[in-house]
């Protein structure tokens, strides 16, 4: 189940996740970005059999809070479930987006973005993650231009904001 929200992120109901993506209903989500001490971002390649965006590269972890679950708690839970990691997560910004993805599905989300720092290597859940890699933000910026189709829609949409906050927080660039 996902939490349906209004344009201010106020809950207005719930709906099964797949049904919300078929109907393009606006719902709450989160995206986690974990950086190592060299300032590199940990990317995951989504498992090939995910219901959408399978095999695409994306931020460290992303999902939806459960009804009644705080978004920050959901982000920590999913980071552990997907990447086998635990670290402090800090809320950085929110953004809304709508994107059509394959299989006739629509991502229409109010997305909470969290940053964290860890040098602990992930232990990915193979049901969620096909591979992972660390990449500098500058190299990712170039790759998003050159190999745009290799990345998830939400990563492409929020990257400029992520980069601006990364530079402000970590002093890179």
Secondary structure as UniProt FT lines:
FT   STRAND          2..5
FT   TURN            7..8
FT   STRAND          11..15
FT   HELIX           17..23
FT   STRAND          27..35
FT   TURN            37..38
FT   STRAND          41..46
FT   TURN            48..49
FT   TURN            54..55
FT   STRAND          57..58
FT   STRAND          61..63
FT   TURN            67..68
FT   HELIX           71..83
FT   STRAND          89..100
FT   TURN            103..104
FT   STRAND          106..117
FT   TURN            126..128
FT   STRAND          129..135
FT   HELIX           137..146
FT   HELIX           148..150
FT   HELIX           153..170
//
